[in-house]
Amino acid sequence: MSFEKSIDLNYQRARKALVEEISSKGISDLRVLDAFLNTPRHLFIDGAFSSRAYQDMSLPIGYHQTISQPFVVARMIELILKGNIFEKVPLGTILEIGTGCGYQTAILSNFCRKVFSIERISPLAERAKINLKSAGVKNFLIRCADGSLGWPTFKKFDAIICSAVSSNIPEPLVKQLEVSGKLICPIGNHEDQNLILVEKKSRTEITKKVLDSVLFVPMLPGIVDLDDK
């Protein structure tokens, strides 16, 4: 067996172990587990952390940002998929706030026609594009913009996932959510955060549900162009 094949086999075993771990923590949607089994997380992180690529933990990706803990990513996606008209069919479009290194984008790409993703740090946005292409993901569009303002040109989405904590749910995101769509966002401060699930039942009826305690980096305004870690 060649060295490259041996490495690939080790990564496959590590992905299987990760899937077993997040399943043991409560993730039961087989589609979500399958997406994690087939997404090469090691392609999205710095080589210095390659030995931890398939541990269920967040890792630094530069610019004071992190790649999210796999269980939390799986939890958010499972909530988006569960119990609505999209349960047995793919979503049309998903808006992701906080592209980061592109790993969650890759997972989301399994469940929709296209992922629209916003990253405020320009070098991260460019890196994510390279990572996603390396992983063979094609159905995505990344823009460098202020995620709290929603997609730069107004558009409606079947689901919106935020990967940064805000003190409240940004109103522009609610406006860009389709009727019957779901938005999931961590709300709180640097010490106390909870996932909030928003469902748009009709044009005028919005429901909110407080879920798990989490820990995310803050959602900040504006964009960052400088390649300065």
BELBEL-V88993 format. One record per helix or strand. SS is the DSSP state (h for helix, s for strand). FROM is the first residue (numbers start at 0). LEN is the number of residues. If there is no record, write none. Layout:
ss->SS from->FROM len->LEN
ss->SS from->FROM len->LEN
This chain:
ss->h from->2 len->22
ss->h from->29 len->8
ss->h from->40 len->4
ss->h from->46 len->6
ss->s from->58 len->4
ss->s from->64 len->3
ss->h from->69 len->12
ss->s from->90 len->7
ss->h from->102 len->9
ss->s from->111 len->8
ss->s from->120 len->1
ss->h from->121 len->13
ss->s from->139 len->5
ss->h from->146 len->3
ss->s from->156 len->6
ss->s from->164 len->2
ss->h from->170 len->5
ss->s from->176 len->12
ss->s from->192 len->8
ss->s from->205 len->8
ss->s from->217 len->1
ss->s from->223 len->1
